Amino acid sequence: MNTPITTLKRIFRFYVDGFRGMTWGRTMWTIIIIKLIVMFGVLKVFFFKSALAGQTTEQKQETVSRNLTRPIAP
């Protein structure tokens, strides 16, 4: 009988064994991780400024409340 814990252990071992046998896969995963860091780390700093920056706590609360309760356009 397979318990959920046993199933999770088997899945974990499957992936660990797969990563051990990789040759090109490690290089590809390294490239993917670097790209994700660039996309979410660096680009966020330069292109996605905080809408709440420079506001007091009350102003932040009002901005969030206004955006959450805004009516949806038909």
C-alpha positions in Angstrom: 0.0 0.0 0.0 1.4 3.4 -1.0 1.1 6.1 1.5 1.4 9.7 0.5 4.8 9.9 2.2 6.1 6.8 0.3 4.9 8.3 -2.9 6.6 11.6 -2.2 9.9 9.7 -1.4 9.7 7.8 -4.7 9.1 11.0 -6.7 12.0 12.7 -4.9 14.3 9.8 -5.6 13.2 9.7 -9.2 14.3 13.4 -9.7 17.5 13.0 -7.7 18.6 10.0 -9.8 17.7 12.0 -12.9 19.8 15.0 -11.9 22.7 12.7 -11.1 22.7 11.3 -14.6 22.6 14.6 -16.4 25.4 15.8 -18.7 24.0 18.7 -20.7 21.1 19.1 -18.3 23.2 20.8 -15.6 24.4 23.4 -18.0 20.8 24.0 -19.2 19.5 24.3 -15.7 22.3 26.8 -14.9 21.4 28.9 -17.9 17.7 28.8 -16.9 18.4 29.9 -13.4 20.6 32.7 -14.5 17.9 33.9 -16.9 15.3 33.8 -14.2 17.5 35.8 -11.9 18.0 38.4 -14.6 14.3 38.5 -15.5 12.9 38.8 -12.0 15.7 40.5 -10.2 17.4 42.9 -12.5 14.5 43.9 -14.7 12.2 44.5 -11.6 14.7 47.0 -10.3 14.8 49.1 -13.5 11.4 48.7 -15.0 8.8 48.0 -12.3 8.9 50.8 -9.8 6.9 50.5 -6.6 3.6 52.3 -6.9 3.6 52.8 -3.1 7.1 54.3 -2.8 7.3 57.6 -1.0 3.8 57.4 0.5 2.8 57.4 4.2 1.1 54.5 5.7 -2.3 56.2 5.4 -1.7 57.0 1.7 -0.6 53.4 1.1 -3.8 52.1 2.7 -5.9 54.4 0.7 -4.2 53.5 -2.6 -4.6 49.8 -2.0 -8.2 50.2 -0.9 -9.0 52.3 -4.0 -7.4 49.7 -6.3 -9.1 46.7 -4.7 -12.5 48.2 -4.7 -12.4 49.8 -8.2 -15.4 48.7 -10.3 -14.7 46.4 -13.2 -15.2 47.9 -16.7 -17.9 46.1 -18.8 
